[in-house]
Amino acid sequence: MIPELGKYAGTVLSAYGVTLALLAGLVALSLWRGARVKRALEAQERRMGRNG
Amino acid sequence: MSIWEYANPKKFMQTSAWALPWVTGLAALTLVGGLIWGFFFTPDDYKQGSTVKIIYIHVPSAMMAINAWVMMLVASLIWIVRRHHVSALAAKAAAPIGMTMTLIALFTGAIWGQPMWGTWWAWDPRLTSFLILFLFYLGYIALWEAIEDPDTAADLTSVLCLVGSVFALLSRYAVNFWNQGLHQDASLSMDAQENVADVFWYPLLVCMAGFVLLFVTLVLIRTRTEIRSRRLKALEARERMA
């Protein structure tokens, strides 16, 4: 499956590994914080709606 | 219809909610497609061997590291001149993305440089200006977090963004200013003789489009979060006052 990378296999795979890990972390953090803030805002709006 | 309508948070939320699934789908398609094409279906370079495959992540991330700052500069100028809150929040939302892109460019550059130059790092004009750009990103994010009043934070971070733009431009044109250092001239050129060969160029173009679309997707998601967060704080303050 992985192409023949020869003597530079470690170099190429570590570059891709670092990149994918950083991008995945950035996407996960963005989605997680987005969902958390959205839930908190909805809860606040409900609470204020109930209390007038 | 004017572009300034999107400065209205409600209008921005409506339009971005509609656009987000499309942009996300396109980003996933181009990014995954481009990386698979580049990694699995391109040949080795006659000089650099298989390390040439790093070009598909290094060049697009370096491009976005600079362009994210340019986007923040434009948004900051809009904030300074027109006081549109969405533009200040969009600049704030873009900073962690740009910082991550800068980090990727620095890491992949070091990993690529070791076998090609025989060193992980050199105080080369382009490498050094990229490191300074990374520090500006850190400072920009820290400044937003350090100041409680959002308008004051937007004012001060906008000024920092203007100053940092010098290094964003420098990191792009450093190799043209100083003919020294290890980093080669720009890999991409309109001149067919200087540009990378087509077999590397086409998948690289797709990867660059993928990184741009990923940036747009994340800016939309994070700006929506910032707008909601601002509204949440306003409601909490209103509740405390009641």
Interface residues (C-beta under 8 A of the other chain):
Chain A: P3 E4 L5 G6 K7 Y8 A9 T11 V12 S14 A15 Y16 V18 T19 L22 L23 G25 L26 V27 L29 S30 L31 R33 G34 V37 K38 A40 L41 Q44 E45 R47 M48
Chain B: F39 F40 D44 G49 S50 T51 K53 I54 I57 H58 S61 P96 I97 T100 L103 I104 F107 T108 I111 W112 Q114 P115 L214 L218 I221 R222 R224 T225 R228 S229 R231 L232 L235 E236 R238 E239
